[in-house]
Amino acid sequence: MATSAIGPACLTQTAVVYCNNFMLVLHLQILISIIIDMSAQINIWRILVVTITWTRNISIKVLPGLGTIISIPIVHLVVLHLT
């Protein structure tokens, strides 16, 4: 029983020390990833608003068949959650 508690304790202590040592770097990485995510989302919405079309049709124009490949898992998940 005592050895099973070593793993979580070691991970917790390592995480605390690691986060304390690199806190500024981690904050900067999170901020940069948020900025990149926001710019990508704004760009996608801008394309959708300008073209006034469905995302499936845009993906078909980019790569034929991609719209179907993208929509199959989405429809599958919706059907699974509704039943």
Biopython code that builds the backbone (N, CA, C, O; Angstrom):
import numpy as np
from Bio.PDB.StructureBuilder import StructureBuilder

atoms = [
    (1, "MET", "N", (0.811, -1.201, 0.000)),
    (1, "MET", "CA", (0.000, 0.000, 0.000)),
    (1, "MET", "C", (0.854, 1.264, 0.000)),
    (1, "MET", "O", (0.500, 2.262, -0.627)),
    (2, "ALA", "N", (1.964, 1.213, 0.698)),
    (2, "ALA", "CA", (2.786, 2.412, 0.792)),
    (2, "ALA", "C", (3.412, 2.773, -0.541)),
    (2, "ALA", "O", (3.564, 3.954, -0.852)),
    (3, "THR", "N", (3.776, 1.778, -1.332)),
    (3, "THR", "CA", (4.426, 2.084, -2.610)),
    (3, "THR", "C", (3.448, 2.633, -3.636)),
    (3, "THR", "O", (3.874, 3.317, -4.567)),
    (4, "SER", "N", (2.165, 2.364, -3.504)),
    (4, "SER", "CA", (1.195, 2.907, -4.465)),
    (4, "SER", "C", (0.999, 4.410, -4.281)),
    (4, "SER", "O", (0.505, 5.079, -5.188)),
    (5, "ALA", "N", (1.372, 4.940, -3.144)),
    (5, "ALA", "CA", (1.236, 6.378, -2.903)),
    (5, "ALA", "C", (2.460, 7.163, -3.354)),
    (5, "ALA", "O", (2.431, 8.393, -3.378)),
    (6, "ILE", "N", (3.529, 6.468, -3.711)),
    (6, "ILE", "CA", (4.750, 7.165, -4.121)),
    (6, "ILE", "C", (4.553, 7.878, -5.447)),
    (6, "ILE", "O", (4.991, 9.018, -5.606)),
    (7, "GLY", "N", (3.898, 7.222, -6.406)),
    (7, "GLY", "CA", (3.714, 7.801, -7.740)),
    (7, "GLY", "C", (2.980, 9.124, -7.737)),
    (7, "GLY", "O", (3.516, 10.113, -8.238)),
    (8, "PRO", "N", (1.755, 9.186, -7.185)),
    (8, "PRO", "CA", (1.034, 10.460, -7.166)),
    (8, "PRO", "C", (1.754, 11.552, -6.385)),
    (8, "PRO", "O", (1.733, 12.717, -6.782)),
    (9, "ALA", "N", (2.387, 11.183, -5.281)),
    (9, "ALA", "CA", (3.103, 12.191, -4.494)),
    (9, "ALA", "C", (4.280, 12.744, -5.278)),
    (9, "ALA", "O", (4.533, 13.949, -5.259)),
    (10, "CYS", "N", (4.992, 11.875, -5.962)),
    (10, "CYS", "CA", (6.136, 12.309, -6.763)),
    (10, "CYS", "C", (5.673, 13.223, -7.895)),
    (10, "CYS", "O", (6.304, 14.245, -8.164)),
    (11, "LEU", "N", (4.580, 12.860, -8.554)),
    (11, "LEU", "CA", (4.068, 13.697, -9.641)),
    (11, "LEU", "C", (3.594, 15.051, -9.132)),
    (11, "LEU", "O", (3.830, 16.076, -9.772)),
    (12, "THR", "N", (2.930, 15.057, -7.990)),
    (12, "THR", "CA", (2.451, 16.314, -7.424)),
    (12, "THR", "C", (3.600, 17.222, -7.047)),
    (12, "THR", "O", (3.578, 18.413, -7.357)),
    (13, "GLN", "N", (4.588, 16.688, -6.393)),
    (13, "GLN", "CA", (5.738, 17.502, -5.980)),
    (13, "GLN", "C", (6.508, 18.008, -7.198)),
    (13, "GLN", "O", (6.954, 19.155, -7.223)),
    (14, "THR", "N", (6.661, 17.163, -8.191)),
    (14, "THR", "CA", (7.361, 17.577, -9.407)),
    (14, "THR", "C", (6.591, 18.691, -10.102)),
    (14, "THR", "O", (7.190, 19.658, -10.573)),
    (15, "ALA", "N", (5.276, 18.564, -10.171)),
    (15, "ALA", "CA", (4.461, 19.578, -10.826)),
    (15, "ALA", "C", (4.546, 20.905, -10.091)),
    (15, "ALA", "O", (4.639, 21.958, -10.723)),
    (16, "VAL", "N", (4.514, 20.868, -8.770)),
    (16, "VAL", "CA", (4.584, 22.102, -7.983)),
    (16, "VAL", "C", (5.926, 22.786, -8.191)),
    (16, "VAL", "O", (5.981, 23.995, -8.420)),
    (17, "VAL", "N", (7.001, 22.025, -8.114)),
    (17, "VAL", "CA", (8.338, 22.604, -8.296)),
    (17, "VAL", "C", (8.498, 23.112, -9.718)),
    (17, "VAL", "O", (9.018, 24.207, -9.930)),
    (18, "TYR", "N", (8.058, 22.334, -10.689)),
    (18, "TYR", "CA", (8.187, 22.724, -12.098)),
    (18, "TYR", "C", (7.407, 24.002, -12.372)),
    (18, "TYR", "O", (7.921, 24.916, -13.018)),
    (19, "CYS", "N", (6.180, 24.073, -11.889)),
    (19, "CYS", "CA", (5.349, 25.256, -12.125)),
    (19, "CYS", "C", (5.916, 26.489, -11.432)),
    (19, "CYS", "O", (5.868, 27.589, -11.983)),
    (20, "ASN", "N", (6.442, 26.314, -10.248)),
    (20, "ASN", "CA", (7.028, 27.458, -9.550)),
    (20, "ASN", "C", (8.277, 27.971, -10.249)),
    (20, "ASN", "O", (8.512, 29.178, -10.296)),
    (21, "ASN", "N", (9.081, 27.060, -10.794)),
    (21, "ASN", "CA", (10.310, 27.473, -11.464)),
    (21, "ASN", "C", (10.058, 28.118, -12.817)),
    (21, "ASN", "O", (10.796, 29.019, -13.217)),
    (22, "PHE", "N", (9.037, 27.676, -13.524)),
    (22, "PHE", "CA", (8.796, 28.137, -14.892)),
    (22, "PHE", "C", (7.461, 28.848, -15.043)),
    (22, "PHE", "O", (6.855, 28.793, -16.114)),
    (23, "MET", "N", (6.992, 29.509, -14.001)),
    (23, "MET", "CA", (5.671, 30.123, -14.022)),
    (23, "MET", "C", (5.548, 31.187, -15.109)),
    (23, "MET", "O", (4.548, 31.219, -15.825)),
    (24, "LEU", "N", (6.535, 32.048, -15.242)),
    (24, "LEU", "CA", (6.462, 33.118, -16.232)),
    (24, "LEU", "C", (6.435, 32.545, -17.648)),
    (24, "LEU", "O", (5.676, 33.015, -18.496)),
    (25, "VAL", "N", (7.252, 31.540, -17.900)),
    (25, "VAL", "CA", (7.293, 30.920, -19.222)),
    (25, "VAL", "C", (5.964, 30.244, -19.532)),
    (25, "VAL", "O", (5.465, 30.347, -20.653)),
    (26, "LEU", "N", (5.387, 29.558, -18.556)),
    (26, "LEU", "CA", (4.102, 28.889, -18.767)),
    (26, "LEU", "C", (2.990, 29.897, -19.036)),
    (26, "LEU", "O", (2.141, 29.671, -19.899)),
    (27, "HIS", "N", (2.991, 31.008, -18.302)),
    (27, "HIS", "CA", (1.984, 32.042, -18.541)),
    (27, "HIS", "C", (2.126, 32.616, -19.942)),
    (27, "HIS", "O", (1.129, 32.859, -20.621)),
    (28, "LEU", "N", (3.349, 32.832, -20.370)),
    (28, "LEU", "CA", (3.587, 33.374, -21.699)),
    (28, "LEU", "C", (3.121, 32.390, -22.774)),
    (28, "LEU", "O", (2.521, 32.802, -23.766)),
    (29, "GLN", "N", (3.387, 31.110, -22.592)),
    (29, "GLN", "CA", (2.942, 30.110, -23.571)),
    (29, "GLN", "C", (1.421, 30.042, -23.644)),
    (29, "GLN", "O", (0.859, 29.929, -24.733)),
    (30, "ILE", "N", (0.754, 30.109, -22.501)),
    (30, "ILE", "CA", (-0.707, 30.094, -22.491)),
    (30, "ILE", "C", (-1.257, 31.332, -23.191)),
    (30, "ILE", "O", (-2.208, 31.234, -23.966)),
    (31, "LEU", "N", (-0.668, 32.494, -22.925)),
    (31, "LEU", "CA", (-1.115, 33.730, -23.563)),
    (31, "LEU", "C", (-0.910, 33.671, -25.073)),
    (31, "LEU", "O", (-1.787, 34.079, -25.834)),
    (32, "ILE", "N", (0.231, 33.172, -25.507)),
    (32, "ILE", "CA", (0.506, 33.059, -26.946)),
    (32, "ILE", "C", (-0.476, 32.092, -27.602)),
    (32, "ILE", "O", (-0.968, 32.363, -28.697)),
    (33, "SER", "N", (-0.768, 30.971, -26.949)),
    (33, "SER", "CA", (-1.705, 30.006, -27.538)),
    (33, "SER", "C", (-3.121, 30.582, -27.613)),
    (33, "SER", "O", (-3.857, 30.286, -28.555)),
    (34, "ILE", "N", (-3.507, 31.394, -26.638)),
    (34, "ILE", "CA", (-4.829, 32.036, -26.685)),
    (34, "ILE", "C", (-4.894, 33.032, -27.836)),
    (34, "ILE", "O", (-5.905, 33.103, -28.535)),
    (35, "ILE", "N", (-3.827, 33.803, -28.042)),
    (35, "ILE", "CA", (-3.798, 34.777, -29.135)),
    (35, "ILE", "C", (-3.852, 34.065, -30.482)),
    (35, "ILE", "O", (-4.575, 34.499, -31.379)),
    (36, "ILE", "N", (-3.098, 32.977, -30.636)),
    (36, "ILE", "CA", (-3.123, 32.221, -31.896)),
    (36, "ILE", "C", (-4.506, 31.627, -32.125)),
    (36, "ILE", "O", (-5.014, 31.655, -33.247)),
    (37, "ASP", "N", (-5.121, 31.090, -31.076)),
    (37, "ASP", "CA", (-6.450, 30.509, -31.201)),
    (37, "ASP", "C", (-7.479, 31.559, -31.600)),
    (37, "ASP", "O", (-8.309, 31.312, -32.475)),
    (38, "MET", "N", (-7.434, 32.720, -30.971)),
    (38, "MET", "CA", (-8.386, 33.782, -31.290)),
    (38, "MET", "C", (-8.209, 34.264, -32.728)),
    (38, "MET", "O", (-9.192, 34.493, -33.432)),
    (39, "SER", "N", (-6.969, 34.416, -33.160)),
    (39, "SER", "CA", (-6.751, 34.877, -34.536)),
    (39, "SER", "C", (-7.224, 33.838, -35.545)),
    (39, "SER", "O", (-7.765, 34.199, -36.590)),
    (40, "ALA", "N", (-7.029, 32.553, -35.251)),
    (40, "ALA", "CA", (-7.512, 31.511, -36.157)),
    (40, "ALA", "C", (-9.039, 31.505, -36.202)),
    (40, "ALA", "O", (-9.626, 31.392, -37.278)),
    (41, "GLN", "N", (-9.683, 31.627, -35.042)),
    (41, "GLN", "CA", (-11.148, 31.643, -35.006)),
    (41, "GLN", "C", (-11.713, 32.852, -35.751)),
    (41, "GLN", "O", (-12.692, 32.726, -36.486)),
    (42, "ILE", "N", (-11.108, 34.007, -35.565)),
    (42, "ILE", "CA", (-11.571, 35.218, -36.260)),
    (42, "ILE", "C", (-11.414, 35.051, -37.763)),
    (42, "ILE", "O", (-12.294, 35.437, -38.532)),
    (43, "ASN", "N", (-10.288, 34.473, -38.185)),
    (43, "ASN", "CA", (-10.058, 34.261, -39.606)),
    (43, "ASN", "C", (-11.076, 33.290, -40.188)),
    (43, "ASN", "O", (-11.585, 33.521, -41.285)),
    (44, "ILE", "N", (-11.380, 32.217, -39.482)),
    (44, "ILE", "CA", (-12.373, 31.244, -39.961)),
    (44, "ILE", "C", (-13.750, 31.892, -40.070)),
    (44, "ILE", "O", (-14.443, 31.714, -41.072)),
    (45, "TRP", "N", (-14.147, 32.637, -39.047)),
    (45, "TRP", "CA", (-15.454, 33.286, -39.101)),
    (45, "TRP", "C", (-15.515, 34.328, -40.202)),
    (45, "TRP", "O", (-16.555, 34.499, -40.838)),
    (46, "ARG", "N", (-14.409, 35.029, -40.434)),
    (46, "ARG", "CA", (-14.364, 36.025, -41.511)),
    (46, "ARG", "C", (-14.587, 35.342, -42.865)),
    (46, "ARG", "O", (-15.332, 35.852, -43.702)),
    (47, "ILE", "N", (-13.944, 34.193, -43.080)),
    (47, "ILE", "CA", (-14.123, 33.455, -44.334)),
    (47, "ILE", "C", (-15.569, 32.999, -44.479)),
    (47, "ILE", "O", (-16.147, 33.104, -45.560)),
    (48, "LEU", "N", (-16.158, 32.493, -43.394)),
    (48, "LEU", "CA", (-17.542, 32.019, -43.459)),
    (48, "LEU", "C", (-18.519, 33.152, -43.750)),
    (48, "LEU", "O", (-19.471, 32.967, -44.508)),
    (49, "VAL", "N", (-18.297, 34.314, -43.161)),
    (49, "VAL", "CA", (-19.208, 35.439, -43.360)),
    (49, "VAL", "C", (-19.083, 35.993, -44.778)),
    (49, "VAL", "O", (-20.091, 36.338, -45.395)),
    (50, "VAL", "N", (-17.870, 36.082, -45.296)),
    (50, "VAL", "CA", (-17.669, 36.646, -46.630)),
    (50, "VAL", "C", (-18.216, 35.717, -47.705)),
    (50, "VAL", "O", (-18.844, 36.183, -48.656)),
    (51, "THR", "N", (-17.988, 34.407, -47.573)),
    (51, "THR", "CA", (-18.421, 33.468, -48.616)),
    (51, "THR", "C", (-19.902, 33.136, -48.528)),
    (51, "THR", "O", (-20.492, 32.697, -49.515)),
    (52, "ILE", "N", (-20.513, 33.337, -47.370)),
    (52, "ILE", "CA", (-21.925, 33.028, -47.133)),
    (52, "ILE", "C", (-22.248, 31.609, -47.617)),
    (52, "ILE", "O", (-23.144, 31.409, -48.437)),
    (53, "THR", "N", (-21.508, 30.641, -47.100)),
    (53, "THR", "CA", (-21.721, 29.244, -47.462)),
    (53, "THR", "C", (-21.441, 28.363, -46.261)),
    (53, "THR", "O", (-20.918, 28.826, -45.247)),
    (54, "TRP", "N", (-21.790, 27.094, -46.379)),
    (54, "TRP", "CA", (-21.561, 26.145, -45.298)),
    (54, "TRP", "C", (-20.092, 25.763, -45.233)),
    (54, "TRP", "O", (-19.390, 25.788, -46.243)),
    (55, "THR", "N", (-19.636, 25.412, -44.051)),
    (55, "THR", "CA", (-18.237, 25.007, -43.892)),
    (55, "THR", "C", (-17.939, 23.736, -44.682)),
    (55, "THR", "O", (-16.822, 23.564, -45.170)),
    (56, "ARG", "N", (-18.907, 22.856, -44.812)),
    (56, "ARG", "CA", (-18.713, 21.628, -45.592)),
    (56, "ARG", "C", (-18.395, 21.961, -47.042)),
    (56, "ARG", "O", (-17.518, 21.337, -47.640)),
    (57, "ASN", "N", (-19.094, 22.937, -47.615)),
    (57, "ASN", "CA", (-18.849, 23.312, -49.006)),
    (57, "ASN", "C", (-17.480, 23.966, -49.182)),
    (57, "ASN", "O", (-16.828, 23.771, -50.207)),
    (58, "ILE", "N", (-17.044, 24.736, -48.197)),
    (58, "ILE", "CA", (-15.714, 25.341, -48.267)),
    (58, "ILE", "C", (-14.645, 24.267, -48.211)),
    (58, "ILE", "O", (-13.664, 24.324, -48.952)),
    (59, "SER", "N", (-14.827, 23.292, -47.339)),
    (59, "SER", "CA", (-13.825, 22.225, -47.247)),
    (59, "SER", "C", (-13.791, 21.378, -48.512)),
    (59, "SER", "O", (-12.733, 20.864, -48.875)),
    (60, "ILE", "N", (-14.934, 21.221, -49.195)),
    (60, "ILE", "CA", (-14.956, 20.488, -50.462)),
    (60, "ILE", "C", (-14.178, 21.258, -51.526)),
    (60, "ILE", "O", (-13.494, 20.656, -52.355)),
    (61, "LYS", "N", (-14.281, 22.583, -51.505)),
    (61, "LYS", "CA", (-13.517, 23.389, -52.461)),
    (61, "LYS", "C", (-12.017, 23.295, -52.187)),
    (61, "LYS", "O", (-11.212, 23.290, -53.118)),
    (62, "VAL", "N", (-11.644, 23.220, -50.908)),
    (62, "VAL", "CA", (-10.221, 23.123, -50.558)),
    (62, "VAL", "C", (-9.667, 21.772, -50.956)),
    (62, "VAL", "O", (-8.622, 21.699, -51.603)),
    (63, "LEU", "N", (-10.350, 20.699, -50.579)),
    (63, "LEU", "CA", (-9.906, 19.340, -50.880)),
    (63, "LEU", "C", (-11.150, 18.481, -51.114)),
    (63, "LEU", "O", (-11.892, 18.205, -50.171)),
    (64, "PRO", "N", (-11.387, 18.057, -52.352)),
    (64, "PRO", "CA", (-12.603, 17.273, -52.634)),
    (64, "PRO", "C", (-12.703, 16.024, -51.753)),
    (64, "PRO", "O", (-11.747, 15.261, -51.618)),
    (65, "GLY", "N", (-13.869, 15.840, -51.168)),
    (65, "GLY", "CA", (-14.100, 14.703, -50.283)),
    (65, "GLY", "C", (-13.865, 15.015, -48.824)),
    (65, "GLY", "O", (-14.272, 14.242, -47.957)),
    (66, "LEU", "N", (-13.216, 16.134, -48.531)),
    (66, "LEU", "CA", (-12.904, 16.484, -47.143)),
    (66, "LEU", "C", (-14.170, 16.802, -46.348)),
    (66, "LEU", "O", (-14.249, 16.491, -45.160)),
    (67, "GLY", "N", (-15.151, 17.414, -46.991)),
    (67, "GLY", "CA", (-16.396, 17.738, -46.301)),
    (67, "GLY", "C", (-17.109, 16.511, -45.793)),
    (67, "GLY", "O", (-17.640, 16.509, -44.682)),
    (68, "THR", "N", (-17.126, 15.466, -46.597)),
    (68, "THR", "CA", (-17.755, 14.215, -46.184)),
    (68, "THR", "C", (-16.983, 13.567, -45.046)),
    (68, "THR", "O", (-17.576, 13.058, -44.095)),
    (69, "ILE", "N", (-15.653, 13.588, -45.148)),
    (69, "ILE", "CA", (-14.818, 12.994, -44.103)),
    (69, "ILE", "C", (-15.013, 13.728, -42.778)),
    (69, "ILE", "O", (-15.002, 13.105, -41.716)),
    (70, "ILE", "N", (-15.189, 15.027, -42.834)),
    (70, "ILE", "CA", (-15.391, 15.816, -41.613)),
    (70, "ILE", "C", (-16.804, 15.616, -41.060)),
    (70, "ILE", "O", (-16.986, 15.521, -39.846)),
    (71, "SER", "N", (-17.801, 15.552, -41.941)),
    (71, "SER", "CA", (-19.185, 15.499, -41.462)),
    (71, "SER", "C", (-19.601, 14.126, -40.943)),
    (71, "SER", "O", (-20.515, 14.046, -40.122)),
    (72, "ILE", "N", (-18.969, 13.051, -41.386)),
    (72, "ILE", "CA", (-19.346, 11.709, -40.918)),
    (72, "ILE", "C", (-19.160, 11.564, -39.402)),
    (72, "ILE", "O", (-20.095, 11.127, -38.731)),
    (73, "PRO", "N", (-17.994, 11.910, -38.829)),
    (73, "PRO", "CA", (-17.871, 11.784, -37.360)),
    (73, "PRO", "C", (-18.815, 12.709, -36.593)),
    (73, "PRO", "O", (-19.292, 12.358, -35.514)),
    (74, "ILE", "N", (-19.083, 13.885, -37.147)),
    (74, "ILE", "CA", (-19.980, 14.825, -36.465)),
    (74, "ILE", "C", (-21.397, 14.257, -36.423)),
    (74, "ILE", "O", (-22.043, 14.275, -35.375)),
    (75, "VAL", "N", (-21.877, 13.756, -37.552)),
    (75, "VAL", "CA", (-23.219, 13.164, -37.604)),
    (75, "VAL", "C", (-23.274, 11.932, -36.703)),
    (75, "VAL", "O", (-24.267, 11.711, -36.011)),
    (76, "HIS", "N", (-22.219, 11.141, -36.711)),
    (76, "HIS", "CA", (-22.164, 9.949, -35.872)),
    (76, "HIS", "C", (-22.270, 10.324, -34.387)),
    (76, "HIS", "O", (-23.006, 9.683, -33.637)),
    (77, "LEU", "N", (-21.546, 11.347, -33.969)),
    (77, "LEU", "CA", (-21.604, 11.777, -32.569)),
    (77, "LEU", "C", (-22.978, 12.322, -32.209)),
    (77, "LEU", "O", (-23.483, 12.070, -31.115)),
    (78, "VAL", "N", (-23.585, 13.071, -33.128)),
    (78, "VAL", "CA", (-24.917, 13.621, -32.845)),
    (78, "VAL", "C", (-25.931, 12.495, -32.694)),
    (78, "VAL", "O", (-26.768, 12.531, -31.792)),
    (79, "VAL", "N", (-25.863, 11.505, -33.564)),
    (79, "VAL", "CA", (-26.791, 10.373, -33.482)),
    (79, "VAL", "C", (-26.575, 9.605, -32.186)),
    (79, "VAL", "O", (-27.544, 9.188, -31.550)),
    (80, "LEU", "N", (-25.314, 9.410, -31.780)),
    (80, "LEU", "CA", (-25.046, 8.696, -30.538)),
    (80, "LEU", "C", (-25.598, 9.437, -29.322)),
    (80, "LEU", "O", (-26.091, 8.806, -28.387)),
    (81, "HIS", "N", (-25.521, 10.763, -29.326)),
    (81, "HIS", "CA", (-25.979, 11.528, -28.171)),
    (81, "HIS", "C", (-27.490, 11.690, -28.136)),
    (81, "HIS", "O", (-28.069, 11.914, -27.073)),
    (82, "LEU", "N", (-28.126, 11.580, -29.285)),
    (82, "LEU", "CA", (-29.582, 11.728, -29.308)),
    (82, "LEU", "C", (-30.306, 10.441, -28.993)),
    (82, "LEU", "O", (-31.481, 10.468, -28.626)),
    (83, "THR", "N", (-29.630, 9.313, -29.129)),
    (83, "THR", "CA", (-30.307, 8.042, -28.859)),
    (83, "THR", "C", (-29.970, 7.526, -27.480)),
    (83, "THR", "O", (-30.452, 6.465, -27.083)),
]
sb = StructureBuilder()
sb.init_structure("model")
sb.init_model(0)
sb.init_chain("A")
sb.init_seg("    ")
for serial, (resi, resn, name, xyz) in enumerate(atoms, 1):
    if name == "N":
        sb.init_residue(resn, " ", resi, " ")
    sb.init_atom(name, np.array(xyz, "f"), 0.0, 1.0, " ", f" {name:<3s}", serial, name[0])
structure = sb.get_structure()
